[in-house]
Structure formats: structure tokens, C-alpha cells
Amino acid sequence: MKHQNFIDRDKLYGLLDNNAPSESQLNDILNKARKLKGLNLEDVAKLLCVEDEAGIQKILDTAHYCKEEIYGKRLVLFAPIYTGNACVNNCVYCGFRRDNKALKRKILTLDEIETETLHLLRMGHKRALLICGESPRNDANYMVEAIRRCYAAKDEKGSTIRRINIELAPMSVEDFAKLKAEKIGTYVCFQETYDEVEYKKFHPANTPKGDYLYRLTCMDRAMEGGIDDVGLGVLFGLVDYRFEILAIMEHARHLEEDFGCGPHTVSFPRIEPAEGTPFSLPENIPHPVSDKDFMKIIAIIRIAMPYTGIIISTRERPEMRDQLVKYGVSQISAASETNPGGYDEEGDNTQANPYEKTGNTGAQFTLGDHRSLDEVISMMIDGGYIPSFCTGCYRKGRVGADFMDLAKPGLIKEYCKPNAMFTFREYLEDYASPATKEKGLRLLKELTQTFSKEELKKRVEGNLCKIGEGERDLYF
């Protein structure tokens, strides 16, 4: 199939010219958003042009409402496994770039991938993201073996990774079919920037990533290869963030029209410093995104694409992540390392500068949140959130368009909240610190009383008791 450019650059920038809404227009758009049917491109363009504090707070309040209505207090947790930092590309903002001579290059062996997986399992993780630089050594065949080894790993308690997502460079339909056969979850690939003109400045033409159109259409090939769920993202800081949000909306529309299902997730990374990469320093970032604007754009995507998962990584500081879960974020990484073999290195992940831990270990960027998984979960409990490691939908086949068919009328809640509670109980029994376990069990008891259907309440109570008695991996 021949793929076309579906991003009209001039149209999107044109929508941002003098387009701030009046107070009545803003109220109309936000009232429309509260119906949980999403927003169109013109609505979103107007919201992006809101600058006054009162207007932004209205957007945040609406996002909070939408988040609570659809996701409730569930918050999904995962961690990345970087399998390699060798890369043939030369992206100016990335620590993995080809010309970064300061970086120590490494590609993990299958045994090392298993070791990294075991470290995640011993923390309590059940969901992993496999990620690497683009290199002939990190091709689809290598990733197939990496996926198999990751799924096969089992810790001393018998825990395994139940879902692997993949973040890889664009590939052929045939290679995507290979990944699909290995039962991956979501395929993730960032466009970095949808501005084709600016894209060329950040991605040299003599590299695979220099082909804007090939990257733009990678989700088409992924879905043609059988991948049900895809994840979009841009790197905020390269161009006007407002343009990028409109472009994400257009990408989602394209996938809906051509494949019947929009993105399962959208990720929101901001440029962070990386050793040997001067471009990534704050003073060199072309279009830095302030915390205020960052909160606004996440809130806008939440109300514009209400059923799409929003991911925030450990690039962000704890206080920022703790706020963003209120206004739209539904998935967060925790206790992450961004270099190959990082979990198996000596020391812990609490240091302010990751390069101080073992010298230059080949990290992609500097982390902002160094808390352990138990510390993150403790914070979530304090906020009344349900830490979720759930993978039930993927193993029950509730993916892609089938998932959206259940999500949009609100039926998916019948599965999501109980399944989140079951995986949370597993964590409390097997991996939590005593203090976290005590207050976590208290929260679960309170949550059980919130089910209005008596039959469902009894089923939830029954499964929670079974988990407390030693059963594992229960889900609806």
C-alpha cells in the first residue's frame, strides 16, 4: 500500500493564528468535552490558544472530570528495559546519537535481558517496555528473541512479565507481523516532530530516521502487520507545542479513518539533558515547554481524546508527575533506568545524576524521578489511586477496536477497576514494604465498598481473598 503524508502543515499552523476563544466559546467547548465524546481539531486549536490563568484552570478542571469518569483512580505502572544504545541515527537531541563519542555503547545479550527482567520482577513490575536504538544489530529478529526471553523470565516467587510493549524504529509490514506473533502489547514510535520542515533540522538526511514520511507512516505498516494497539508521541521542545498537539489529533483521525481505531496511548516526553549532547541543554532547546503549558496540553489531550491512555515517564520530577495524574495521565513508568544493563549495575537509582553512579553508562537522558517502585506506589495510595499492573484486556483479546467499543460506552470499567485491584493486592502480598502493605490493604477494603452491584462486589471480595491466600493472576 502506498502511504501519503496526512499532515497539512500550513493548515495546522493557520488554525493557531489569533484563535483564542471568548469566555462563552471556551465554556461551550468544555461543556462539549464533558460529554466524553472528544473534540474536533478546531475546538482543540482554540483551547491551545488559551493563555489566561482562569481559562487554563477551567481546562484542567474539565480534564480532571473526564479522567475520573473514564479511568477513576486507576493508574497503570510499567518500566522500560533498554536492550541497546547503539544507533545509526544522529538526532541532535538524543544521547544515543551516532556522533556522541562520550557514550559507552552496549547491546544486551539474551542472558543480560533476562537479568534485567528479573530485576523488574523482584521490584514487583508485571509490565515492561522493550526499547533500543536503531541498529542492524537490534533488528526484528533480535527483538523476537529478546521478547521471548523477557516473557520466559521468572523470579523466585514465580512472577513473570505479563505484557511487553515495544518501542522501536519504523520497520516493514513483514517485521511488524513477526512482533505480533510474539504477543506484544502496544507498538510505540515517536514522530519526534510532525513539522516536516523543522524535522529535517533535527534528523540528518543521511540516516534512516531522516526519512520523514517513512517514520510518519510507520503506524500504517504496524496495523497492516496485525498490530492492534499503537502508541504515538512527540518530543516536546523541538517546535511550537500547539502545532504538535494538532498534528497528534490529525494522526489519530487518520488511523481511525483508515484502520478503524485510533492510538491506544500518547506519550509526552520533554527534552532532558543527555551527556555529550549539547543541544539537549536547557539554553539550547528551541521551544521549551513550561510546566504550566505542559499541564495544559496534557489536559487538552485528555478531554480531546478521552479514551486514549496518556503516558508520562521518569523524565519528569516527582512533584510534576504527582500533579499530572490528576489532570489526565493514566500510565507512568517507575524506578526506571535508561541505559542497557542499568538495573543490574551496582548502586541504586536514587542519585541526582545517573552518570555519577558508574561513570558514563550510556543513558539516553537524565532522569527526573528517582523514587523506587514502592515509594511511587506509597504516593499513589496516599492520593487514593489504585496502582495497576493489569494486563487482563490483552490476554482476553479486548484490544484495538474491540477495546474502544467497550470503552466508549463506559463498559470497560466493569473489568478495569476489579483487575487493577487484583494486581495491586498481588503487589502488596509479594513485594510491598510493611508500611505500604498496611495502608494499601486499608485502601483496598475501602474500594471494595464502592461497588454498587452486589454480585460484582462479592466476586471482587472473593478474588481478593484468594490472592491473600496465595492464588495469583486472577482477572475478569
Secondary structure, 3 states (H helix, E strand, C coil): CCCCCCCCHHHHHHCCCCCCCCHHHHHHHHHHHCCCCCCCHHHHHHHHCCCCHHHHHHHHHHHHHHHHHHHCCEEEEEEEEEEECCCCCCCCCCCCCCCCCCCCCCECCHHHHHHHHHHHHHHCCCEEEEEECCCHHHCHHHHHHHHHHHHHCCCCCCCCCCEEEEECCCCCHHHHHHHHHCCCCEEECCCECCCHHHHHHHCCCCCHHHCHHHHHCHHHHHHHCCCCEEEEEECECCCCHHHHHHHHHHHHHHHHHHHCCCCCEEECCECCCECCEHHHCHHHCCCCCCHHHHHHHHHHHHHHCCCCEEEECCCCCHHHHHHHCCCCCCEEECCCCCCCCHHHCCCCCCCCCCHHHHCCCCCCCCCCCCCCHHHHHHHHHHCCCEEECCCHHHHHCCCHHHHHHHHCCCCCHHHHHHHHHHHHHHHHHHCCCHHHHHHHHHHHHHHHCCCCCHHHHHHHHHHHHHHHCCCCCCCC
